[in-house]
């Protein structure tokens, strides 16, 4: 299982692939496959047959991206950053920006 350096709702930037340097919010994280789905990025066309109550046609949807190809964006730096971890006084472990030590967990 991968580290939880990315979570649902995080703003991320793609650092490799056809959508390089585009950013969006994470919709879904799959830790078993080490992949994330980002809103409006890595769009693919899905050809579907009409079924019971559904219309067929060509649908566009987001495909997953590997965890190594996205980086979280720090709200203070406004740049893609590496993730570090820090234990607070109340013994809770939080994610921090390696560039400016800002908390990524709000």
ZIURRA-V839896 format. One record per residue. N is the residue number from 1. D_CENTER is the distance of its C-alpha to the mean C-alpha in Angstrom with 1 decimal. Layout:
N,D_CENTER + N,D_CENTER
This chain:
1,16.2 + 2,13.4 + 3,13.2 + 4,11.1 + 5,9.8 + 6,6.3 + 7,7.0 + 8,6.9 + 9,7.7 + 10,6.3 + 11,6.8 + 12,5.4 + 13,7.9 + 14,8.5 + 15,11.5 + 16,13.1 + 17,14.2 + 18,15.6 + 19,12.9 + 20,13.3 + 21,13.2 + 22,11.6 + 23,9.1 + 24,7.6 + 25,6.2 + 26,3.9 + 27,7.1 + 28,7.4 + 29,7.0 + 30,10.1 + 31,11.6 + 32,14.7 + 33,13.5 + 34,10.8 + 35,8.3 + 36,5.1 + 37,6.1 + 38,5.3 + 39,8.6 + 40,11.4 + 41,10.1 + 42,11.6 + 43,14.3 + 44,16.9 + 45,20.3 + 46,21.5 + 47,25.3 + 48,26.4 + 49,30.0 + 50,31.5 + 51,31.9 + 52,33.4 + 53,32.6 + 54,29.7 + 55,30.1 + 56,29.4 + 57,28.1 + 58,25.2 + 59,21.9 + 60,18.7 + 61,15.4 + 62,11.8 + 63,11.7 + 64,9.2 + 65,8.1 + 66,9.1 + 67,7.5 + 68,10.2 + 69,9.3 + 70,6.5 + 71,7.7 + 72,7.4 + 73,10.1 + 74,13.1 + 75,14.9 + 76,18.3 + 77,17.9 + 78,15.7 + 79,14.6 + 80,11.9 + 81,13.1 + 82,13.5 + 83,13.3 + 84,16.6 + 85,18.1 + 86,21.2 + 87,23.5 + 88,25.0 + 89,28.6 + 90,27.9 + 91,26.5 + 92,22.9 + 93,20.3 + 94,17.6 + 95,14.9 + 96,16.3 + 97,15.8 + 98,17.9 + 99,19.2 + 100,20.7 + 101,20.5 + 102,18.8 + 103,17.3 + 104,13.5 + 105,14.4 + 106,16.5
